[in-house]
Amino acid sequence: MSADQQVKDIVTPMENATIATEQKAEQIVDPWNVQGAVVDGKQMSIDYDRLIESFGTRAIDEAVLQRMETLTGRKPHVLLRRGVFFSHRELNRILDRYEQKKPFYLYTGRGPSSDSMHLGHMIPFLFCQYLQDVFDCPLVIQLTDDEKFLFKPNLKLEECIRFSRQNAKDIIACGFNPEKTFIFSNFQHVGGAFYHNVVRISRCITYSQSKSTFGFVESDNVGKSHFVSIQAAPSFSNTFPAIFGDRSDIPCLIPCAIDQDPYFRLTRDVAHKLKYPKPALIHAKFFPALQGPGTKMSASVDSSAIFMTDTQAQIKNKINRHAFSGGGATMELHKEHGGKPEEDIPFQYLSFFLDDDEEIARIEKEYRAGTLSTGDLKKRCIEVLQKFVGDFQARKAAVTDAVLDHFMTPRSLGVDLSAK
Amino acid sequence: MSADQQVKDIVTPMENATIATEQKAEQIVDPWNVQGAVVDGKQMSIDYDRLIESFGTRAIDEAVLQRMETLTGRKPHVLLRRGVFFSHRELNRILDRYEQKKPFYLYTGRGPSSDSMHLGHMIPFLFCQYLQDVFDCPLVIQLTDDEKFLFKPNLKLEECIRFSRQNAKDIIACGFNPEKTFIFSNFQHVGGAFYHNVVRISRCITYSQSKSTFGFVESDNVGKSHFVSIQAAPSFSNTFPAIFGDRSDIPCLIPCAIDQDPYFRLTRDVAHKLKYPKPALIHAKFFPALQGPGTKMSASVDSSAIFMTDTQAQIKNKINRHAFSGGGATMELHKEHGGKPEEDIPFQYLSFFLDDDEEIARIEKEYRAGTLSTGDLKKRCIEVLQKFVGDFQARKAAVTDAVLDHFMTPRSLGVDLSAK
């Protein structure tokens, strides 16, 4: 790669800032908006320490990692080691149960707003797959097609259901255990015991709480302020009689991006009122857009995302053309002053997907010193992502409709319901 | 009956007014409150003409009765002839379809808040049974056990479902056609196509609309402002695929008490947005409490109601002891000035249940003239109610769990789905 090309590939922070729809000073993190603060016209990264403080969660520290390693006998997942899963609520309570061989389950979800999932969407599922693997526990995955329908006035209901089924195939391709995983679309599955818990929950949450938690206004539809009841329900085991019978005392751990925490803060309040166990949570940082760490990868901004359907050539092209670089403005300046890995998107992507701790440490060191060029860093990032996406596509090709139907059928997941 | 006893039996308007929980000047009619205006400390009857005006409905006039008689070849039901069903929205559109042999259906419902249904609860069902009989059409009956749970914080969910099944037996005992009637509890039936319409509807109604229609405040739970979506859904035929397949163009007629109209005003707005036919309505007056025509019979005020489980002796006792009389304060005054049938509860009850037009006209005339005593009027009322309740109890004894399960099973009701 020539020096000229390197210069052209660099997207400056000012260009990057234009993808923010509003220039606000404060950072915004809620289920519908993720945007770092803007200081002096510059788009800043998300301040995760501030989120821990303002949301009232706990940081995942060395002690948690140690305990995970001791309990599971395996090195913690790369997303834990690199601090992508950085925050939690009562994770220790779930680890206690694992230690005591008491049942618990995992719950995560996805809002299926399009056919295409991208790299960022994979993060909670990759991590869930690891947790299911080490804990050998059941997992329920909610596809909130109803939420997408309520919040996106142009979507048709049938489209939302179709997105659910498409996205479920992507999720299955992450490698979940078919005997211990139940994936469901709300439009197809809400009813019975599930609906009972929805109504129980909706009786415990005032409009005022929903409004202040999510920022609704009176012209928002009644489905929006009520929706929290639907997302909360899978946190309680008696929502799934096929899996848990009538047991309401089996707690869950919810791996999710930090923007989903407001739903589960309300859910934890409700749990107390309904005498159900509170869900524990483990929170991920956002997967940054190609344009920089101030916002998250978005399926609706095509140039911001690497999709799981992208070809090897598209991946290479997107990284080379769009990925924001923390390198020097010219090759000479880069050699003289070095790069900034903390601002560099290819480096960040590597830190999510490159499992080798020694290599990532070496890359960081050399990039900071200016001995590794932006071009070579991008090259390594492209290799790693091409392999990840290629492997994913091979697994997905094996996900037939029959496999999909199996995952989406309510059924026993082999939980020992006599264990307390 | 002695003159003394007659005096004792009379409940004065002032005593009657004490059952009002608040002394307000304006009449209040919404799904949770029915209370006539209070003028100079006196509890007034509900002003139904004002309701027609403020709700924007149409009065049922002689022309409608004539058309019903011509179309069906039967004398209109006593509840139509006596003006109990007094108001409608687009009833003519349904009569047009009947004339053109195009399909339509009936939809009504009940909020099952206790084991015991009373005489007032029977009114919409008696009328529905007549409509089903003359039109030979399908009928769906929604038991809003979820609504009762949301609005009554002390009820348990399991109780609400139990009330649904108990009440369904009472409803069946009204004589519905088992091949054309589907009765469902929301807790048991919401899901699938029903849930799809619930979400479609909830996307069309803003919090602001729900709040202003029903008078909610921000400390009300999110289930309340959302509940209209659940009550609206059965107005649309594709909510019931077992009955109507995927047809969304079959309209319904909703017989209900006028206090339910706010739900269906919103529903009619939503129908327009969703390109579904608007439901037509036919509205009943309230069945007055024993204490007088200023409020409705209430299951939660035991002395206000004659329950369908009451014995013959209890009916006699309640009418004699509690029924507000429009007769003179003494037998002498009654003979001199006559009674006021329009204020007299036994007369009102007779007007709901005594089919014989000549007899009711004679009773009214003689009572107004003072030649028929309060005691004799009560005696006739007791006879008619004892027969009605006795016959009901005999029919209810035949409603086994197997019969109940049949009515509550989603199934085809024999609709010709090829008819447009």
Interface residues (C-beta under 8 A of the other chain):
Chain A: D146 F149 L150 P153 L157 F187 Q188 H189 V190 G191 G192 F194 Y195 H196 V199 R200 S202 R203 C204 I205 T206 Y207 S208 S210 K211 F216 E218 S219 D220 N221 V222 G223 S225 H226 V228 S229
Chain B: D146 F149 L150 P153 L157 F187 Q188 H189 V190 G191 G192 F194 Y195 H196 V199 R200 S202 R203 C204 I205 T206 Y207 S208 S210 K211 F216 E218 S219 D220 N221 V222 G223 S225 H226 V228 S229
